[in-house]
């Protein structure tokens, strides 16, 4: 498909987006936060010694907020009436 904007011509591929509702993207991000938390957990003592325990709690907060995000995206998908592929 060719689009002309002003004096420029753009070629645009006619493909559908891969993840329209964002559920899969948020699920993967949430899982990565959990994996990061679990990987840091054995180093709790060292993190505490260096004053970096906030790394651990940031991962837990990312995981928790990600769970909310997954639910929000799933609800939005249901309202839009789209199905999972």
C-alpha positions in Angstrom: 0.0 0.0 0.0 1.4 3.4 -0.9 0.6 6.6 1.1 1.5 10.0 -0.1 1.9 12.7 2.5 3.0 16.1 1.1 5.9 15.5 -1.3 6.9 12.2 0.3 5.7 8.7 -0.6 5.6 5.9 1.9 5.3 2.2 1.4 3.2 0.6 4.2 3.0 -3.1 4.7 -0.6 -4.4 4.9 -0.2 -6.6 8.0 -2.3 -6.9 11.2 -0.6 -6.1 14.5 0.6 -9.1 16.4 -0.8 -8.3 19.8 -3.8 -6.0 19.5 -5.1 -6.3 23.1 -1.7 -6.3 24.9 -2.5 -9.3 27.1 0.4 -11.5 26.0 2.8 -8.5 26.2 1.8 -7.7 29.8 1.9 -11.4 30.8 5.5 -11.8 29.5 6.5 -8.6 31.3 4.9 -9.7 34.5 6.6 -13.1 34.3 10.0 -11.4 33.7 9.5 -9.3 36.9 8.9 -12.5 38.8 11.9 -14.2 37.3 14.1 -11.2 38.3 12.7 -11.4 41.8 13.5 -15.1 42.1 17.0 -14.6 40.7 17.8 -11.9 43.2 16.3 -13.7 46.2 19.4 -15.8 46.9 21.5 -12.6 47.1 19.3 -11.0 49.7 22.2 -10.8 52.2 24.6 -9.1 49.8 21.8 -6.7 48.6 21.1 -5.8 52.3 24.8 -5.2 53.0 25.1 -2.8 50.0 21.8 -1.1 50.6 20.2 -2.4 47.4 17.3 -4.4 48.8 15.1 -2.0 46.9 16.1 -4.0 43.7 14.2 -7.0 45.2 11.2 -5.0 46.2 11.1 -3.2 42.8 10.8 -6.6 41.1 8.0 -7.6 43.5 6.2 -4.3 42.8 6.6 -4.8 39.0 5.1 -8.3 39.4 2.2 -7.1 41.5 1.4 -4.2 39.2 1.8 -6.6 36.2 -1.0 -8.8 37.6 -3.3 -5.8 37.7 -2.3 -4.9 34.2 -3.1 -8.4 32.9 -6.5 -8.3 34.5 -7.2 -4.8 33.0 -6.1 -6.0 29.5 -8.2 -9.1 29.7 -11.2 -7.1 30.8 -10.7 -4.7 27.9 -10.4 -7.6 25.5 -13.7 -9.0 26.7 -15.4 -5.7 26.4 -14.1 -5.3 22.8 -15.3 -8.8 22.0 -12.0 -10.0 20.5 -10.9 -13.5 20.9 -7.5 -14.8 21.8 -5.6 -16.3 18.8 
